[in-house]
Amino acid sequence: MAEIKEMKLAISILQAAPQPTQRRSRSRQKRRTIGRKHHRSSPSPTSIIVDFDEFCDAFKKRSASVDRESAVISRKGGDDDSPPRRWESTNGATKSPQRRQNAVGRALFQMGRAEAQMGQWKDALERFDRAVHIQVECLGNDHEDVARTLIERGTVHAARGSWYDSILDLERGLHIQRGLAARSRTEEGVDIAETFIRVGQVQHQRGNYVESVGSFRSALDILRRVEGENSPSVALVSGIV
């Protein structure tokens, strides 16, 4: 028993004694310090997931807010004979009903594009449908925002294989774009060339090969005039035609 007590006492003394510190060179300590700083500054996978979740929550809240605004606009319809109201914005400024509708239409367009990029075609189509309705009511049939929304909606129709609906939207958007360029007496630009390419792709999918070649050639003529013969876009479209 005495031996066991002595061993326990020795062990307790060793545990209480200060441990010898291991000396490191300054360069090694500096490397470890830099490594710790770098580790703290780099985001962890968990923080990235949290940030994405926060983005999704913010997107849903924004989506719900825009849905409420568009529902109010749809119920009012624009045939109300009551005097025009003015709404108070978040920063204290007032907005007229027309500006309010325009803002909601653009928000719906942006959310539709985001959903299309995520492959949520049905939700994107619903956004674009409501955006077009509001934009036409607010801005008229021949506005660049209406054309842009129609073209994006036509692209979503094409992604779903609805070629007929796609070509209707794309050609209508193209008609608006070309009409605006003609009225402003400006040359048709790259945006119109891109729409011609989208139209040509859908026409090709529908089996309208002659019309498809004509659309690609129209796009090629615009790109040659705007970007020059040595443009990569010209080389790409030339390979298609």
SVG drawing of the C-alpha trace seen along z (x, -y; Angstrom):
<svg xmlns="http://www.w3.org/2000/svg" viewBox="-65 -63 80 65">
<polyline fill="none" stroke="black" stroke-width="0.4" points="0.0,0.0 2.9,-2.4 4.4,-1.8 1.0,-2.6 0.7,-5.8 4.2,-6.9 3.5,-6.2 0.3,-8.3 2.2,-11.1 4.9,-11.0 2.3,-11.1 0.5,-14.1 3.8,-16.0 4.7,-15.4 1.3,-16.5 1.5,-19.7 5.0,-20.5 5.3,-23.1 5.9,-21.4 9.0,-22.5 8.1,-24.8 9.2,-23.8 11.2,-26.6 10.3,-27.4 12.2,-29.5 10.7,-32.9 10.2,-31.9 8.1,-28.9 6.0,-30.9 5.4,-33.5 4.3,-30.8 1.8,-29.4 0.5,-33.0 0.0,-33.6 -1.7,-30.3 -4.1,-31.1 -5.0,-34.5 -5.6,-33.0 -7.8,-30.3 -9.9,-32.9 -10.3,-35.1 -11.4,-32.2 -15.1,-31.4 -16.1,-27.9 -18.5,-25.7 -21.0,-26.1 -21.0,-29.9 -21.5,-29.6 -24.5,-27.4 -26.0,-29.8 -25.5,-32.7 -27.3,-30.8 -30.1,-30.0 -30.4,-33.7 -30.5,-34.6 -33.3,-32.1 -35.3,-33.5 -34.8,-37.1 -35.9,-36.0 -39.0,-34.4 -39.9,-37.5 -39.3,-39.7 -41.3,-37.4 -44.3,-37.4 -44.2,-41.2 -44.2,-41.6 -47.0,-39.0 -49.1,-41.1 -48.4,-44.3 -49.2,-42.6 -52.4,-41.2 -53.5,-44.6 -52.8,-46.0 -54.6,-43.2 -57.7,-43.8 -57.7,-47.5 -57.3,-46.9 -56.8,-50.5 -60.5,-51.3 -61.0,-52.9 -62.5,-56.4 -61.4,-57.5 -58.6,-60.2 -55.1,-58.8 -53.6,-57.7 -50.0,-58.1 -48.1,-55.5 -45.5,-56.1 -42.2,-54.3 -39.7,-53.0 -37.5,-56.1 -40.4,-58.5 -40.8,-59.5 -44.2,-59.1 -44.8,-57.2 -47.6,-57.5 -49.7,-54.4 -48.0,-54.2 -44.5,-54.3 -45.6,-51.8 -46.9,-49.4 -43.7,-49.8 -41.6,-48.9 -43.6,-45.8 -43.4,-44.8 -39.6,-45.1 -39.4,-43.2 -41.5,-40.3 -39.2,-40.3 -36.1,-40.0 -37.5,-37.2 -38.7,-35.4 -35.1,-35.5 -33.7,-34.2 -36.2,-31.3 -35.4,-30.5 -31.7,-30.4 -32.5,-27.9 -34.5,-25.8 -37.9,-26.6 -39.7,-27.0 -43.2,-27.0 -42.6,-29.6 -40.7,-31.7 -43.5,-31.6 -46.0,-32.8 -43.7,-35.7 -43.3,-36.7 -47.0,-36.4 -47.8,-38.8 -44.9,-41.1 -46.1,-41.4 -49.7,-42.1 -48.6,-44.9 -46.0,-46.4 -48.5,-46.5 -51.0,-48.2 -48.5,-50.7 -46.1,-51.3 -48.1,-50.3 -47.5,-47.5 -44.4,-49.0 -42.0,-49.4 -38.5,-48.0 -39.4,-46.4 -42.3,-44.6 -40.1,-43.3 -37.5,-42.1 -40.0,-40.2 -41.6,-38.7 -38.2,-37.5 -37.3,-36.0 -40.7,-34.3 -40.2,-32.9 -36.9,-31.5 -38.5,-29.7 -41.1,-28.3 -38.3,-27.0 -36.6,-25.4 -39.9,-23.5 -40.2,-22.4 -43.3,-24.7 -41.9,-25.8 -45.1,-27.5 -45.6,-29.6 -41.9,-30.4 -41.8,-31.7 -44.9,-33.8 -43.2,-35.6 -39.8,-35.9 -41.2,-37.3 -43.4,-39.7 -40.5,-40.9 -38.3,-41.2 -41.0,-43.3 -41.1,-45.7 -37.3,-46.0 -37.1,-46.7 -39.9,-49.2 -38.3,-51.1 -35.0,-51.3 -36.8,-52.5 -38.7,-55.2 -35.6,-56.4 -33.6,-56.3 -30.8,-54.3 -29.1,-51.2 -30.2,-47.8 -27.8,-46.7 -26.5,-43.5 -29.7,-43.0 -31.7,-42.7 -29.1,-40.3 -29.3,-38.1 -33.1,-38.0 -32.7,-37.0 -30.5,-34.1 -33.0,-32.9 -35.7,-33.1 -33.5,-31.1 -32.9,-28.4 -36.6,-27.9 -37.4,-27.9 -34.8,-25.2 -36.3,-23.1 -39.7,-23.5 -38.3,-22.3 -38.6,-25.7 -35.1,-25.4 -35.4,-28.1 -36.8,-30.7 -34.1,-29.7 -31.3,-30.4 -32.9,-33.8 -32.9,-34.7 -29.3,-33.7 -28.3,-35.8 -30.1,-38.8 -28.2,-38.4 -25.0,-38.0 -25.5,-41.2 -26.1,-43.2 -23.1,-41.8 -20.8,-42.5 -22.0,-46.1 -21.7,-46.6 -18.8,-44.5 -16.8,-44.1 -15.8,-41.1 -13.2,-39.8 -15.6,-39.6 -15.9,-36.1 -19.7,-36.5 -19.5,-36.9 -17.3,-33.8 -19.7,-31.8 -22.9,-32.8 -21.0,-32.3 -20.3,-28.7 -24.1,-28.2 -25.1,-29.7"/>
</svg>
